[in-house]
């Protein structure tokens, strides 16, 4: 990190474009990276436009068996249900390099969910968040601070009778003014299919 900061200081002093810091700089308790991405319908979304609301970012890929299992079980929709739409925003983000708006729109229609699927085919936002798997979940508070990063739950294989839904736990805590009890967990699923 010291080398990155030194390079940053040097390039700034020389008036050159500063290098991007490593993707692992995203950190729970710090401001979440802002972004602008278009959804499957062409509408632009930015994190900053949702300030004042809790934001869930779900890295996704419809071709991933882990994602398919969660959508078959309605995990994401069930997690979102019960929260005030004026206070909680859910955004799916697909960083699959071969994805298109038409593919996302078709998948959304097939699965029947209502939240947008943001297209990040160049992977810039995924790398900024250090998204590793699909699904990989992030919960951001009303001030834009990252409060949770990791798996949707503690059941990677879907075999437990009762699982702990980390995103629901984080949302429940934040909506009642409490600290998130589990701020990080190891994400599981397919690797994000970034542009090579």
Backbone as a ProteinNet text record, in pm:
[ID]
protein_1_A
[PRIMARY]
XXXXXXXXXXXXXXXXXXXXXXXXXXXXXXXXXXXXXXXXXXXXXXXXXXXXXXXXXXXXXXXXXXXXXXXXXXXXXXXXXXXXXXXXXXXXXXXXXXXXXXXXXXXXXXXXXXXXXXXXXXXXXXXXXXXXXXXXXXXXXXXXXXXXXXXXXXXXXXXXXXXXXXXXXXXXXXXXXXXXXXXXXXXXXXXXXXXX
[TERTIARY]
83.4	0	87.7	199.4	289	340.5	373.9	421.7	313.3	186.9	76.5	60.3	70	56.2	172.6	293.9	410.5	393.4	347	323.4	216.6	114.2	7.8	64.4	143.9	202.7	294	375.4	468.4	393.8	294.9	222.8	142.7	89.5	16.4	110.7	229.2	328.1	372.7	379.2	420.3	304.4	183.3	67	14.6	50.3	2.7	-124.1	-193.6	-313.1	-270.6	-342.5	-309.8	-353.9	-274.1	-314.7	-429	-513.1	-618.6	-554.8	-603.7	-552.6	-607.8	-543.2	-582.4	-728.7	-792.8	-934.3	-961.8	-859.4	-883.3	-894.3	-902.4	-917.2	-1061.8	-1157.7	-1296	-1298	-1360.8	-1351.7	-1478.8	-1527.2	-1642.7	-1608.7	-1702.9	-1682	-1631.2	-1599.1	-1549.9	-1653.6	-1645.9	-1739.1	-1727.5	-1842.3	-1846.2	-1815.3	-1744.2	-1714	-1842.1	-1849.4	-1963.3	-1946.1	-2054	-2049.8	-2168.5	-2159.8	-2271.8	-2277.1	-2390.5	-2411.3	-2553.5	-2570.8	-2703.9	-2761.9	-2894	-2961.3	-3007.1	-3079.1	-3122	-3215.1	-3276.6	-3366.3	-3298.7	-3169.3	-3095.4	-3098.2	-3163.2	-3170.5	-3041.3	-2987.3	-2863.3	-2891.1	-2806.3	-2813.4	-2675.4	-2673.8	-2548.2	-2572.3	-2468.3	-2482.8	-2524.3	-2464.9	-2492.5	-2638.8	-2709.1	-2850.1	-2937.2	-2884.6	-2960.6	-2919.1	-2842.3	-2805.8	-2932.9	-2931.5	-3050.6	-3127.5	-3086.4	-3148.9	-3042.2	-3085.9	-2996.7	-2990.6	-2872.1	-2854.2	-2791.8	-2854	-2797.6	-2746.5	-2619.3	-2562	-2542.6	-2595.1	-2585.4	-2510.7	-2386.9	-2318.6	-2381.4	-2415.2	-2492.7	-2445.7	-2486.4	-2462.5	-2565	-2664	-2770.2	-2721.4	-2600.6	-2547.2	-2481	-2469.2	-2402.1	-2499.4	-2463.4	-2552.8	-2587.4	-2497	-2526.8	-2634.4	-2623	-2724.5	-2857.1	-2852.1	-2974.1	-3044.4	-2966.7	-3026.1	-3096.6	-3031.8	-3093.6	-3216.7	-3216.8	-3335.1	-3447.1	-3414.5	-3517.9	-3583.5	-3505.2	-3555.4	-3610.6	-3604.2	-3650.2	-3577.8	-3451.3	-3375	-3368.4	-3336	-3317	-3449.9	-3553.8	-3685.7	-3738.9	-3722.1	-3769.3	-3692.2	-3562.3	-3481.2	-3528.6	-3558.3	-3601.1	-3742.4	-3827.4	-3967.5	-3976.5	-4066.3	-4086.4	-4014.8	-3924.8	-3857.5	-3926.1	-3934	-3996.2	-3914.6	-3979.1	-3911.7	-3857.9	-3909.5	-3858	-3731.7	-3698.7	-3581.9	-3473.5	-3510	-3414	-3419.9	-3302.4	-3290.4	-3204.4	-3249.2	-3173.6	-3130.2	-3000	-2946.3	-2863.6	-2902.6	-2820	-2715.7	-2593.9	-2486.5	-2428.4	-2425.1	-2368.3	-2242.1	-2127.4	-1997.3	-1948.6	-2036	-2000.1	-1968	-1848.2	-1803.6	-1890.7	-1952.9	-2034.5	-2182	-2216.5	-2356.6	-2404.6	-2535.4	-2598.4	-2725.4	-2775.1	-2899.7	-3014.7	-3017.9	-3124.8	-3122.1	-3002.4	-2990.7	-3041.2	-3003.4	-3047.3	-3198.2	-3254.4	-3398.9	-3475	-3424.8	-3489	-3484.7	-3368.7	-3353.5	-3445.1	-3449.8	-3534.8	-3681.5	-3723.3	-3861.9	-3889.8	-3796.6	-3813.1	-3823.5	-3737.6	-3734.4	-3843.1	-3893	-4004.3	-3970.3	-3846.6	-3814.5	-3824	-3828.5	-3856.3	-3737.3	-3635	-3521.4	-3433.9	-3357.4	-3276.6	-3153.9	-3112	-2986.2	-2891	-2786.7	-2691.3	-2582.8	-2550.9	-2451.1	-2314.3	-2219.6	-2082	-1988.1	-2011.2	-1938.8	-1789.2	-1747.5	-1603	-1540.8	-1625.7	-1578.6	-1523	-1531.6	-1471.3	-1534.6	-1665.9	-1733	-1707.3	-1712.3	-1682.5	-1544.2	-1446.6	-1309.9	-1300.1	-1373.7	-1371.6	-1423.1	-1519.9	-1576.6	-1505.5	-1412.5	-1342.1	-1440.8	-1543.8	-1642.7	-1575.5	-1585.8	-1516.3	-1608.1	-1729.9	-1818.4	-1957.8	-2033.7	-2176.4	-2249.8	-2330.2	-2352	-2241.8	-2220.7	-2135.2	-2215.8	-2237.5	-2333.8	-2265.8	-2324.3	-2277	-2398.7	-2389.7	-2495.5	-2432.2	-2491.9	-2440.7	-2545.3	-2500.6	-2596.3	-2641.2	-2726.5	-2787.3	-2685.6	-2569.1	-2464.7	-2363.8	-2384.8	-2294	-2176.3	-2186.4	-2078	-2106.9	-2007	-2021.1	-2031.5	-2139.1	-2162.3	-2155.7	-2169.7	-2158.2	-2101.2	-2014.8	-1961.7	-1940.2	-1993.9	-1972.4	-2083.3	-2109.5	-2208.5	-2349.9	-2447.8	-2588.1	-2623.2	-2563.4	-2595.5	-2478.9	-2501.3	-2397.3	-2419.2	-2485.9	-2523.4	-2483.1	-2352.1	-2305.7	-2369.1	-2397.9	-2452	-2604.4	-2667	-2812.4	-2866.3	-2791.7	-2831.9	-2876.7	-2861.2	-2899.8	-3051.9	-3104.2	-3246.7	-3274.4	-3182.5	-3194.8	-3062.5	-3066	-2942.4	-2949.6	-2835.1	-2828.6	-2814.9	-2914	-2910.8	-2840.6	-2713.5	-2633	-2686.3	-2742.3	-2795.2	-2918.5	-3008.6	-3127.7	-3086.5	-2989.2	-2940.3	-2883.9	-2808.5	-2751.2	-2861.7	-2957.9	-3068.3	-3151.1	-3178.4	-3255.2	-3182.4	-3051.7	-2973.6	-2976.4	-2950.6	-2941.9	-3076.2	-3185.1	-3317.2	-3361.7	-3295.7	-3331	-3221.2	-3124.6	-3020.7	-2914.1	-2899.3	-2799.6	-2680	-2571.4	-2452.1	-2478.7	-2420.5	-2434.4	-2352.2	-2416.2	-2345	-2235.5	-2258.7	-2157.4	-2130.5	-2018.1	-1989.4	-1925.7	-1860.9	-1800.4	-1818.7	-1820.3	-1819.8	-1751.9	-1715.8	-1650.5	-1756.9	-1749.4	-1847.8	-1825.9	-1931.4	-1921.5	-1997.4	-1966.8	-2036.4	-1937.9	-1981.3	-1896.3	-1808.2	-1692.8	-1609.7	-1678.4	-1657.2	-1710.7	-1637.7	-1712.1	-1654.7	-1614.8	-1507.1	-1457	-1395.9	-1392.2	-1324.5	-1176.1	-1119	-977.4	-883.6
-118.3	0	124.5	119.5	234.2	268.2	164.1	186	252	208.9	267.8	415.4	447.3	587.2	671.3	616	686.3	712.3	611.4	628.3	734.7	734.2	833.3	974.2	992.1	1123.1	1169.2	1079.1	1112.5	1153.7	1074.3	1107.1	1235.6	1259.5	1383.5	1502.8	1490.8	1598.8	1629	1527	1545.8	1588.4	1593.3	1634	1523.7	1398.4	1285.3	1229.3	1146.6	1081.4	987.2	992	906	763.6	664.8	525.7	491.9	398.7	352.4	269.2	286.5	204.8	64.1	-30.4	-170.8	-189.9	-288.3	-314.4	-354.2	-402.3	-446.4	-329.4	-206.9	-91.4	-72.9	-142	-135	-202.2	-132.8	-181.3	-149.6	-247.2	-225.1	-114	-21.9	91.7	215.7	201.9	314.7	345.9	466	497.6	397	353.1	261.2	338.3	277.1	345.9	384.1	508.9	551.8	494.8	487	434.9	488.4	476.9	503.5	386.9	317.2	204.3	210.7	159.5	149.9	11.6	9.3	-117.6	-179.6	-290.1	-365.6	-285.3	-179.3	-95	32.9	48.5	166.4	282.4	265.1	371.7	372.7	493.8	505.8	511	442	439.8	475.2	552	577.5	550.1	511	487.5	616.8	728.7	855.7	899.1	856.6	895	828.8	725.9	654.2	692	800.4	846.1	871.1	831	841.5	711	612.7	480.8	374.8	259.3	143.8	82.4	43.4	-12.9	-150.8	-248.1	-382.2	-398	-433.2	-466.5	-617.2	-678.7	-823.6	-851.8	-900.7	-941.2	-1071.3	-1077	-1189.1	-1234.1	-1353.1	-1410	-1521.3	-1503.4	-1602	-1741.9	-1752.5	-1882.8	-1958.8	-1896.8	-1958.7	-2047.6	-2174.2	-2263.7	-2212.7	-2139.8	-2085.4	-1977.4	-1893	-1789.6	-1855.7	-1955.4	-2026.3	-2087.5	-2146.6	-2206.4	-2099.4	-1984.9	-1879.5	-1820	-1811	-1757.7	-1860.9	-1988.3	-2092.8	-2092.8	-2063.8	-2060.1	-1922.1	-1827.3	-1689.2	-1622.7	-1656.7	-1601.6	-1450.1	-1394.8	-1250.4	-1176.9	-1221.8	-1158	-1168.7	-1285.5	-1305.2	-1215.9	-1200	-1113.3	-968.9	-923	-784.6	-758.5	-860.3	-844.8	-804.1	-715.8	-674	-544.3	-498.6	-370.7	-263.3	-146.3	-32	5.9	4.8	37	179.9	264.7	401.2	409.5	299	297.9	199.2	96.5	-7.2	-24.8	-17.3	-34.2	-157.8	-242.7	-363.3	-346.2	-360	-349.9	-474.5	-548.1	-659.5	-600.4	-650.5	-603	-724.4	-720.2	-830.7	-781.2	-830.6	-793.4	-895.9	-985.7	-1084.9	-1012.9	-1034.9	-959.4	-982.9	-1099.1	-1130.6	-1095.2	-1031.7	-999	-885.3	-882.3	-773.2	-729.8	-613.7	-564.4	-659.2	-711.2	-804	-931.5	-985.1	-1106.1	-1078.7	-963.6	-929.2	-908.2	-840.9	-817.3	-949	-1040.1	-1170.8	-1250.4	-1250.8	-1322.7	-1264.2	-1131.7	-1063.3	-1100.2	-1103.9	-1139.7	-1285.2	-1374.1	-1517	-1539.3	-1472.3	-1491.4	-1412.4	-1304.4	-1228.7	-1133.8	-1089.9	-992.3	-850.8	-751.5	-615.1	-520	-552.7	-460.3	-463.5	-357.2	-347.7	-438.8	-474.5	-547.3	-450	-409.7	-313.5	-384.8	-329.8	-390.6	-328.5	-413.7	-373.2	-461.2	-465.2	-559.2	-531.2	-406.8	-380.2	-415.8	-446.2	-492.7	-386	-260.8	-155.2	-146.2	-154.6	-144.6	-271.6	-386.1	-511.9	-512.2	-462	-454.2	-351.1	-240.1	-138.2	-195.2	-287.1	-350.1	-480.9	-521.4	-648.1	-764.9	-757.5	-864.7	-989	-1099.3	-1222.4	-1331.2	-1336	-1447.7	-1398	-1490.3	-1465.2	-1576.9	-1537.6	-1400.9	-1352.2	-1221.7	-1154	-1032.2	-1015.2	-917.4	-804.2	-685.4	-566.3	-490.7	-442.4	-359.3	-225.2	-119.1	17.1	98.1	173	247.6	378	450.9	573.6	682.9	676.1	776.5	732.7	614.4	565.9	486.5	441.8	365.5	215.9	140.6	-4.3	-66	-140.4	-199.9	-352.6	-414.4	-560.6	-596	-697.3	-752.1	-901.6	-980.5	-1124.9	-1204.5	-1320.3	-1414.1	-1368.3	-1420.6	-1395.7	-1465.5	-1584.7	-1662.2	-1754.2	-1838.1	-1929.6	-2072	-2084.5	-2216.2	-2231.5	-2242.3	-2247	-2357.7	-2470.8	-2584.4	-2594.5	-2509.4	-2512.2	-2635.5	-2689.9	-2815.1	-2799.5	-2681	-2660.9	-2646.5	-2695.5	-2675.2	-2529.3	-2468	-2327	-2258.4	-2152.1	-2079.2	-1939.6	-1875	-1736.6	-1650.8	-1567.6	-1477.6	-1349.4	-1335.5	-1222.6	-1087.9	-1085.1	-958.9	-916	-1008.8	-977.5	-932.5	-1001.5	-964	-821.8	-789.6	-654.1	-550.1	-576.9	-483	-464.5	-575	-565.1	-476.2	-494.6	-413.2	-266.4	-239.5	-100.4	-28.1	-99	-34.3	-5.9	-67.5	-42.6	33.4	87.9	169.9	94.3	-33.9	-116	-142.8	-189.9	-229.4	-363.5	-381.9	-508	-613.8	-723.2	-821.7	-897.9	-929.8	-995.1	-901.7	-829.1	-727.4	-784.7	-900.9	-966.5	-1116.9	-1180.8	-1326.7	-1364.5	-1489.1	-1537	-1558	-1485.5	-1507.3	-1643.3	-1700.9	-1828.9	-1819	-1908.8	-1912.5	-1928.4	-1890.5	-1894.9	-1769.9	-1780	-1660.1	-1562	-1434.7	-1332	-1347	-1347.8	-1368.9	-1236.2	-1179.5	-1051	-1062.8	-948	-936.4	-967	-1053.3	-1088.9	-997.3
0	0	0	74	80.7	-58.8	-138.7	-274.4	-358.9	-342.1	-418.1	-382.9	-253.7	-212.7	-263.5	-262.9	-314.6	-463.6	-537.4	-681.3	-704.5	-619.3	-629.4	-609.1	-504.2	-474.1	-587.3	-641.7	-748.2	-875.3	-915.8	-1039	-1023.3	-902.6	-878.4	-888	-827.5	-830.7	-973.4	-1057.7	-1196.2	-1286.4	-1229.4	-1308.2	-1398.6	-1368.2	-1447.4	-1385.8	-1462.1	-1408.8	-1297.5	-1186.8	-1072.7	-1100.7	-1059.2	-1078.3	-983.2	-1024.3	-935	-824.9	-703	-593.9	-609.4	-546.7	-558.2	-519.3	-582.6	-559	-414.5	-344.5	-207.6	-110.4	-159.3	-71.1	-26.2	-89.4	-41.8	96.1	192	329.5	405.9	480.7	565.9	665	682.3	771.7	700.2	571.7	490.9	382	321.9	213.3	98.1	49.4	-64.4	-192	-286.1	-412.1	-487.4	-530.8	-612.1	-752.3	-825.8	-962.4	-1039.9	-1171.3	-1261.6	-1359.1	-1360.1	-1451.3	-1505.7	-1626.7	-1685.9	-1656.9	-1641.6	-1617.8	-1749.8	-1740.1	-1858.1	-1948.4	-1896.2	-1975.1	-2023.9	-1991.1	-2034.9	-1937.1	-1820.7	-1720.2	-1638.3	-1617.4	-1541.3	-1391.1	-1315.9	-1170.3	-1116.2	-1007	-937	-789.7	-719.7	-576.7	-506.9	-546.4	-479.2	-491	-594.1	-606.6	-499.8	-434.8	-332.7	-189.9	-176.1	-41.8	37.9	162.6	245.3	251.6	170.2	169.3	194.1	241.4	249.4	110	66.5	-67	-54.9	-120.5	-131.5	-274.1	-286.5	-417.1	-420.5	-523.7	-541.6	-671.2	-662.8	-785.2	-831.2	-959.7	-1010	-1147.5	-1184.8	-1317.6	-1335	-1423.9	-1440.6	-1479.3	-1533.2	-1572.4	-1459.2	-1343.2	-1228.3	-1150.7	-1126.1	-1050	-910.1	-844.9	-711.9	-722.1	-823.3	-846.8	-882.6	-969.5	-1010	-888.8	-797.6	-677.3	-594.4	-575.9	-495.4	-563.1	-694.5	-763	-766	-773.9	-765.6	-627.9	-526.1	-388.2	-350.4	-442.1	-417.3	-300.1	-280.7	-168.3	-172.9	-288.7	-298.6	-278.2	-346.9	-335.2	-192.5	-130.4	6.4	103.2	79.1	164.9	155	35.1	13.4	65.4	55.8	95.8	243.6	272.6	410.9	445.4	357.9	382	299.7	354.5	289.7	165.5	49.1	-77.3	-78.7	7.9	18.1	103.1	169.5	257.9	216.4	138.9	97.7	-53.7	-116.4	-261.6	-287.7	-380.1	-417.7	-562.3	-587.7	-722.9	-753.5	-855.1	-901.8	-996.2	-989.4	-1076.9	-1148.4	-1280.9	-1359.3	-1428.5	-1382.1	-1439.8	-1541.3	-1584.2	-1685.1	-1815.5	-1867.9	-1985.4	-2108.3	-2118.6	-2236.8	-2218.7	-2108.4	-2082.4	-2172.4	-2195.5	-2271.8	-2198.7	-2235.8	-2177.2	-2209.4	-2332	-2371.3	-2287.8	-2262	-2179.1	-2037.9	-1982.1	-1846.2	-1840	-1941.5	-1944.8	-1955.3	-2037.1	-2054.1	-1923.9	-1858.6	-1731.4	-1625.3	-1616.7	-1519.6	-1541.3	-1666.9	-1699.1	-1661.6	-1693.1	-1662	-1511.6	-1435.3	-1289.7	-1218.2	-1280.8	-1225.2	-1111.5	-1103	-998.6	-1055.9	-967.6	-1011.7	-1005.4	-926.1	-912.4	-1037.7	-1061.8	-1184.1	-1183.4	-1304	-1323.7	-1392.1	-1320.9	-1374.6	-1453.3	-1571.3	-1658.7	-1634.4	-1596.5	-1567.7	-1650.7	-1781.4	-1866.7	-1875.5	-1846.7	-1845.2	-1709.9	-1611.1	-1481.2	-1388.9	-1427.4	-1344.7	-1205.8	-1199.8	-1070	-988	-1053.3	-983.4	-922.5	-997.9	-945	-832.7	-843.6	-738.1	-606.3	-616.3	-496.6	-460.6	-543.9	-523.1	-520.7	-605.9	-615.1	-672.9	-600.8	-638.8	-691.1	-636.7	-668.1	-705.2	-762.3	-781.4	-708.3	-608.1	-562.2	-467.7	-466.2	-367.9	-327.4	-198.4	-148.2	-72.7	-84.8	-14.8	37.3	160.8	216.1	254.5	204	220.9	297	397.3	479.3	412.8	482.4	428.2	397.5	460.1	437.9	332.2	273.1	170.1	224	348.8	411.2	398.7	357.5	344.3	483.4	507.6	639.6	638.8	521.7	511.7	375.8	374	248.2	267.2	172.7	180.6	114.7	172.7	119.4	153.6	81.1	114.4	245.6	266.7	387.4	423.5	523.8	570.5	519.3	403.7	351.2	204	176	37.5	-48.3	9.9	-67.4	-62.3	19.2	27	95.2	189.3	253.3	398.3	456.4	596.2	608.4	720.2	747.8	780.3	852.3	888.7	860.3	782.5	754.3	815.2	819.7	864.1	739.3	712.4	598.1	644.9	604.5	649.7	601.1	482.1	427.9	507.1	534.3	614.6	754.6	812.6	945.9	944.9	839.6	827.2	809.9	723.1	701.4	828.3	898.6	1023.7	1124	1134.5	1229.1	1188.6	1062.1	1015.9	1021.5	995.1	1000	1142.8	1240.7	1381.3	1455.2	1379.9	1439.6	1516.5	1487.5	1557.7	1467.5	1529.2	1452.6	1384.8	1267.6	1194.6	1269.8	1313.8	1395.1	1320.7	1195.3	1112.4	995.1	1000.5	899.3	774.4	787.2	670.5	682.4	567.6	561.7	430.8	418.9	296.4	189.2	77	-29.1	-94.8	-144.9	-216	-347.1	-438.1	-566.1	-680	-799.3	-917.9	-919.4	-980.8	-993	-1088.1	-1063.3	-1152.8	-1286.7	-1395	-1530	-1592	-1534.4	-1582.3	-1720.4	-1789.2	-1917.4	-1895.3	-1979.8	-1958.5	-2034.3
[MASK]
++++++++++++++++++++++++++++++++++++++++++++++++++++++++++++++++++++++++++++++++++++++++++++++++++++++++++++++++++++++++++++++++++++++++++++++++++++++++++++++++++++++++++++++++++++++++++++++++++++

